[in-house]
């Protein structure tokens, strides 16, 4: 049973006023530069022609990674067809690699684009037996669990079985 990581009673609050137009995000005209394109993100642990795979910084779930397109596009609908068509097979390989780590029950994919205008998808492993973090509760729990050392997050991303991710004809790394 999934639950919030907070004690009752929780109080619902009203949303704030709408901000229209919305502020420019990273990588949009008028916003800060794209962190992915400028290389300001954690180094990729795997890359190929269309994608780069990165461990998070300051995360709490060992095995979490994010996949970014090499092309600077905002969403699935913006990706060139030749890039979009490779997403499913790459995502399946990443999921298999994360599931091969110890104590992972499920892998959830999330796409949030509010911070930056460069396509990226998060792969979050739900720890085996942590049913309160099922479904949409996983990112809420991820936010309140103690962080793992960045080196531990990177080591988990780098210890995947050989061939579990980069087994595509266009592999380069």
Secondary structure, 3 states (H helix, E strand, C coil): CCCCCCCCCCCCCCCCCCCCCCCCCECCCCCCCCCCCCCCCCCEEEEECCEEEEECCCCCCCCCEEEEECCCCCCHHHCCHHHHHHHHHHHHHHHHHHHCCCCEEEEEEECCCCCECCCEEEEEEEECCCHHHCHHHHHHHHHHCCCCCHHHHHHHHHCCCCCCCCCCCCECC
